Amino acid sequence: MVVAGVMSGTSADGVDVAVVRITETAGTPRIKVVGHESFAYSKGVRAAVLRAMEGEALPVAELARLNWRLGEIYADAVEATIAKLGMKIGLVGMHGQTIYHQAVTAPYLGKPTRATWQTGEAAVVAERMRVPVVSDFRPADMAAGGQAAPLVPMLDFCLFRHATKNRVLLNLGGIANVTAIPAGAALEDLLAFDTGPANMVIDALMQRFYGRRFDKGGRVGARATVLGDVVAELMKDKYFAAAPPKSCGREEYGAAFVERFVRMCGGAVNEDAVATAAALTARSVVEAYGRFCWTHLGQKAPLARATEMIVSGGGAKNPLLMRMLREGLEPLRVKVVEIGERGVAAEAKEAVAFALLAWLRWKGLPGNVPSATGARRAVVLGKVTLA
């Protein structure tokens, strides 16, 4: 089956579409990426998405309109991608745009409650493409007691498990998440969680100081000085020490965190703040590896075995961030490589993941990894909208 996966993440910078061919061999999905395209949000759309994600008090009419407008944007993106590839698809997997994610309980109307909300109208995509659409993947895992994140580990396991190598998959989107796969692992042996901010704080600073969406090539941060005391103080935050399963998003590292970060940087030049944000990302990943992944990988394979960290997401294109990661992980005997060296475009991976999850839903197969999300059991993810 040929499936289009659609992803728009916490960076809120646009839409990625990956077209994949999925076949089944002895009950195991085999995934071949046919092509991938990226589409930036317009300034107006991005501003509307960020207003919703940052928790502004918005009229319900605006949230309803945003849901439908995003549906049209996703449909446009899929249509353009398959036209360029000259392909026909049989299914779409659409994550939607997360505008609220509360993975831990909090009192609401007299009862502890958790919640997650992904917007983007699937019916619009189904009607335009005339194929079934699977969307809204998170609620089933959350209903089963999980954090509904991360959802990429199933793809990590299918594509990257190795008989003799420990592998750690690191995605640097708005948020950074890792999947640790011991050598020779079964699905239940995976450990996966969000480590903290990836590009989210860097991007916010670039927009604030320079009117740019991101630090292209890491050039702004590369010419600056890291404020080590700021990084050290922020690393005392409870989230970094909390044991998995755990997940985070703009609720933790959005506008309020950026304001706090800027205040902590004091009178530092803008470039130093950008470099310090990159250092925070690298430090939080390295400490998460040392604190949680190191021990986990050692349970299934000797630590002397090769461990490879495969990096995807927009942060993989930031040489400064990649250098910081390599320097931090080298003493732990971890080789850091960009996912393109393993045959998948850095910005395509999460879209590929939702193509796989859609295929699993269509087959009636579980898509979550309980050891990653904390769910009580494996469950079928996603809601199907028929054309």
Disulfide bonds with the S-S distance in Angstrom:
none
